[in-house]
Amino acid sequence: MAIQQVLHMNGGTGETSYANNSTFQKNAILHTKHIMEECIINLYNKTLPDCFKVADLGCSSGPNTLMVASTVVKAVDAISQTLNQDPPMFQFFLNDLYSNDFNTIFESLPDFYKRLEEEIGHKIGPCFINGTPGTFYGRLFPNHSIHFFHSSSTLHWLSQV
C-alpha cells in the first residue's frame, strides 16, 4: 500500500494541480483518439447494448478525465444515428486510487453534460458517471460488467511495482 500512497496526483484546481499540469496526458489521449473511436464503434455494432459501460483506469482528475467519456458518447451517438437507433444509456466508471480528487470531477459534471449536448446538437441519452476508487492490482468490477476498458497512461506503473 505504501507505493499507492506515494503515486498520486495533486488534487484541486490550483497552480500545482494535475488539472493544470497534464498537457502530456492530454496529448496522449488526443493522439490515440481515432483508435479508441474505431474500437468503440466496432464494439457497439457487435453488441448493441441498452447501457454501454466503460471503465477508465487511472482517470485522475481535471479536464482530461472526461475527454474519454465525451469521445465515447459522441462515437456511439454517431453510429446510433447511422443505424437509426436511439442511443443507449451510458455508465462510466472513473477509477483511480482512493486519494484521487473525485470531488473536482463531480463538480465539473453539470458543465460537462451541458457542453456535450451543445457539441452533439441534441439531448443525449442518460449518462451515469461513477467514481470507482481502488487499485487495479486487485478486482474492481464483477465479471462481464464492463464493455470497454480505457487507460491512457496508467498501466505503465505495473512494471514499477
Disulfide bonds with the S-S distance in Angstrom:
none
